[in-house]
Amino acid sequence: MRDSLKAMLFFHLCAFWSMTQGTLYAQNQESGVDKIRVAVLDFEGKGISSMEASVLTDRLRSNLVETGTFDVVERGKMNEILGEQNFQLSGCISSECAVEVGQLLGVSRMITGGIGKIGNTYTLDVRVIDIETGRILEAIPLDYTGAIDGLLGEIRKIAFRLSGKEVKPTPPPTIAAPIPPPTLPPTPPIVKEALAHLTLVTVPIGATVYINGIKLGLTPTILDEVRSGKHTLKFTKTGYIDDERDITVEPGERKVVTVNLEKLNIINFVSNPRGAAVYIDGELRGKTPVNVTLRSGTYTFRLEREGYAKWEKSVKIIRNFKHNVKLLKMIPVQLLSEPIDAEVFMNNKFMGRTPTLTTVPEGKYSFIFRKENYIEVFKEKDIRNQTTVNAKMKMTGEYKKLLAAQSGKSPFPWIKFVGGVVLAGGAAAAVILGAADADAGTPAGGDGDGVDDTDIGTPPAPPN
């Protein structure tokens, strides 16, 4: 009797243990522990379109939520978090990449996989990766033959298998009568979501369109089945500025999105000589010859090359445009004057005092030399090579008289004083300074005119 009671007690303990065990996911749900936070990477499609792979991935997310075991990160939230970190999901298929994504999203498990097609058979491979250790906790391979929409049921089976709720055969009891397996709750019915209808149009047409990072094709594009909620659209076309925007669609809504793409203008810069640095609004954009794309608007262009004059111009751009610029070579010019320290102006711009050295672009220039008490000198030069501009300046008549008065000498070196008579070269004139001199008679050695001209000689020509 005692042995029978012991056997019965052992049987009940085994049955209790069997009912309270299961997978890790089932333990968490039954014990009331918080749901397991997971994220699902889009399946890699091989032999099926990226849109079909995306739809099947979305269905797996929905089925995981349906099990009640998982807290699933929604696709839009994933894109938002990864976008803030500048992380690109494109090509993220390795376990290492999945772990990195999981760390950014703050989940404990990442679910990834791929869907391929060989003949009429579809192959599904789903993996569960632990973020903390990087190990693959579970891998589920599945083959399915039939129409592609039949994969929706297979995806649901995989979701429930990952949750630990898949029905498994109960081992036969070894003693006494078998205990019936616990009744599983009925599978909740699948509620068909009211999908939206989306039409995408661009002006001009032919732009590549992406929805949530998935390439759809060229506009205009019609999507008959779009899940409600927030979606990110991106439109790209060569020669136009990329347009990216978020939209929200309601269940069953028929929505049309029209985008006017802004054209980029191609600006071609050519210079003679080549190799000039091109600046647009102060930003270096390359060296000539170079093509630059710009939005319509007003810009300041500047070309610079060592040994040549800087070229600068403000231009309003509304279409494709070509700039062919001839750069002017900088020529050394030496500015001299006699006497020195004269002010010199080039094209009415003050350049300094002589002697001075400057560089100017080749071309025609006017020069003015000015100095106090000297006559202004004006010169014109066509400068093509290294040049010296020399101005010989003459004193003003007033300044000459002032100097003569200060020195006690004649300001005109060609006039000579002999006794009381002034002799002038050219038209010589005799000026009798006093009556006493008129009665003095003819001096020795004279010629009878009353003036001693032994040392006079020939007077110099008057100054110009």
HUHU-V248687 format. One record per run of one state. SS is the DSSP state (helix for helix, strand for strand, loop for the rest). FROM is the first residue (numbers start at 0). LEN is the number of residues. Records with the same first field share a line. If there is no record, write none. Layout:
# HUHU-V248687
SS: FROM-LEN + FROM-LEN
This chain:
# HUHU-V248687
loop: 0-1 + 20-3 + 30-5 + 40-3 + 46-3 + 67-2 + 72-2 + 84-10 + 105-3 + 118-2 + 130-5 + 145-2 + 163-32 + 203-4 + 211-2 + 218-2 + 226-2 + 236-3 + 240-2 + 249-4 + 260-2 + 263-1 + 272-4 + 280-2 + 287-2 + 294-2 + 304-3 + 308-2 + 317-3 + 326-2 + 338-4 + 346-2 + 353-2 + 361-1 + 370-3 + 374-2 + 383-3 + 392-2 + 395-1 + 407-7 + 418-2 + 424-10 + 438-26
helix: 1-19 + 23-7 + 49-18 + 74-10 + 94-11 + 147-16 + 396-11 + 434-4
strand: 35-5 + 43-3 + 69-3 + 108-10 + 120-10 + 135-10 + 195-8 + 207-4 + 213-5 + 220-6 + 228-8 + 239-1 + 242-7 + 253-7 + 262-1 + 264-8 + 276-4 + 282-5 + 289-5 + 296-8 + 307-1 + 310-7 + 320-6 + 328-10 + 342-4 + 348-5 + 355-6 + 362-8 + 373-1 + 376-7 + 386-6 + 394-1 + 414-4 + 420-4
